[in-house]
Amino acid sequence: MQRYSTGLFSLLLFSCVLPVGGCAPGMRPVFAEQHPEIVWPPAPAPARVRYVGQLRSASDLNTPPKPFQGISELLVGAELPQPLYGPRSAMFVEESGHLWVADPGGRCLHRFDLERRSYAKIERVGEAPLLSPVDL
C-alpha cells in the first residue's frame, strides 16, 4: 500500500471533484419562451391571460450551482427539491418578483423569488402553523 502526503492527497481529491462543481454557467431563463404563445381568450379577442410556464418544485428555478455544490453533493448527497403537493392559489408580486403559492396539501406557502432564483417554504406565521392555506 502506498502512502501519499496529505497535501498530495488533497490535491488529487480536489482535482477529481472540481469538474463536478465546475464554474457557474450563465443563468438560463426560469421559463422557456412558448411558440406559439398560449393565451386566453384566443385571437381575435385581446389576450387577458398568457401561459409563461410551470413550477413544480424549487429546482425548476434553474438556479446556477453554488461554489463547491458538487463537492457537497458528493459528500452528503443532493438536497431534495421541495415539491408542491396541492397548490390552490397563486399570486405574483411584481415589485418584489415573488411568486407566492398557497399549498394546503403541504400545509405551507411557497415563495419563489424569480429574480434572485431563491425559494422559501413558510409553514408558520409566528407560533401558529399553517394548517390549510387555500388562498392568498
Secondary structure in CASP SS format (residue, H / E / C, confidence):
PFRMAT SS
TARGET T0000
AUTHOR 0000-0000-0000
METHOD secondary structure of the structure
MODEL  1
M C 1.00
Q C 1.00
R C 1.00
Y C 1.00
S C 1.00
T H 1.00
G H 1.00
L H 1.00
F H 1.00
S H 1.00
L H 1.00
L H 1.00
L H 1.00
F H 1.00
S H 1.00
C H 1.00
V H 1.00
L H 1.00
P H 1.00
V H 1.00
G H 1.00
G C 1.00
C C 1.00
A C 1.00
P C 1.00
G C 1.00
M C 1.00
R C 1.00
P C 1.00
V C 1.00
F C 1.00
A C 1.00
E C 1.00
Q C 1.00
H C 1.00
P C 1.00
E C 1.00
I C 1.00
V E 1.00
W E 1.00
P C 1.00
P C 1.00
A C 1.00
P C 1.00
A C 1.00
P C 1.00
A C 1.00
R C 1.00
V E 1.00
R E 1.00
Y C 1.00
V C 1.00
G C 1.00
Q C 1.00
L C 1.00
R C 1.00
S E 1.00
A H 1.00
S H 1.00
D H 1.00
L H 1.00
N C 1.00
T C 1.00
P C 1.00
P C 1.00
K C 1.00
P C 1.00
F C 1.00
Q H 1.00
G H 1.00
I H 1.00
S H 1.00
E H 1.00
L H 1.00
L H 1.00
V H 1.00
G C 1.00
A C 1.00
E C 1.00
L C 1.00
P C 1.00
Q C 1.00
P E 1.00
L C 1.00
Y C 1.00
G C 1.00
P C 1.00
R C 1.00
S E 1.00
A E 1.00
M E 1.00
F E 1.00
V E 1.00
E C 1.00
E C 1.00
S C 1.00
G C 1.00
H E 1.00
L E 1.00
W E 1.00
V E 1.00
A E 1.00
D E 1.00
P C 1.00
G C 1.00
G C 1.00
R C 1.00
C E 1.00
L E 1.00
H E 1.00
R E 1.00
F E 1.00
D E 1.00
L C 1.00
E C 1.00
R C 1.00
R C 1.00
S E 1.00
Y E 1.00
A E 1.00
K E 1.00
I E 1.00
E C 1.00
R E 1.00
V E 1.00
G C 1.00
E C 1.00
A E 1.00
P E 1.00
L C 1.00
L C 1.00
S C 1.00
P C 1.00
V C 1.00
D C 1.00
L C 1.00
END
